[in-house]
């Protein structure tokens, strides 16, 4: 598998962007570090200690620094810890797993054990977006109180329209801010507002500095079936360009969850409607 960063200088540019973004984030937060089977893992904590905990896993090419819209909303409702996935651009190790299912399953166990050690007596909800949702599904259901998946990978094969293929190819081959904006507009299923401008800047840098990965494929049926009978919720934007509601309805039922379709939202659901994602997490924590 190709290396994550195109050069050591590109790795530095990504880390500096993330660190600056977190340094200027208005929400009081703390950084943490955990050595895992996939190398160093960066954790960003926010919200009041002693509150119920949400462990959040971002999607492909995203991390805590690029997820502050949702994290800001969550920090007012619970104690939230966002973990940068190893192998994705951010502040964790650039190590990409050889076997995504086995390696991320082991990694999830290590991360959950660390979070439980930090907060041993409070409810713990696991939430993930896109690739982060696929990683969340690899957790042991007995280690958490509930699961929230937003625009999840891992349940079905990603759908790529000709328009998405065209825009993503142009974004990767000749990165410009204009091409990133067109890609983000498509991911959001409409013209973006000011809150998503940092996502445009971030994805421009990602295309310049990294060799991005595609969405993971469907997880083995045994992984999905073990969540039956557990508290779980699946949210998707009604205009998701990667995982449209019709694609997720059957897998969500197999998971034992009702698919919740969010109007006027696309694949960037966590940025477009952070209030609804946070509400779903809060309801499970309650």
Secondary structure, 3 states (H helix, E strand, C coil): CCCCECCHHHHHHHHHHHHHHHHCCCCCEEEEEEEECCEEEEEEEECCCCCCEEEEECCCCCCCCCCHHHHHHHHCCCEEEEECCCCCCCCCCCCCCCCHHHHHHHHHHHHHHHHHHHCCCCCEEEEEECHHHHHHHCCCHHHCCEEEEECCCCCCCCCCCHHHHHHHHHHHHCCCHHHHHHHHHHHHCCCCCHHHHHHHHHHHHHHHHECCCCCCCCCCHHHHHCCCCCCEEEEEECCCCCCCHHHHHHHHHHHCCCEEEECCCCCCHHHHCHHHHHHHHHHHHC
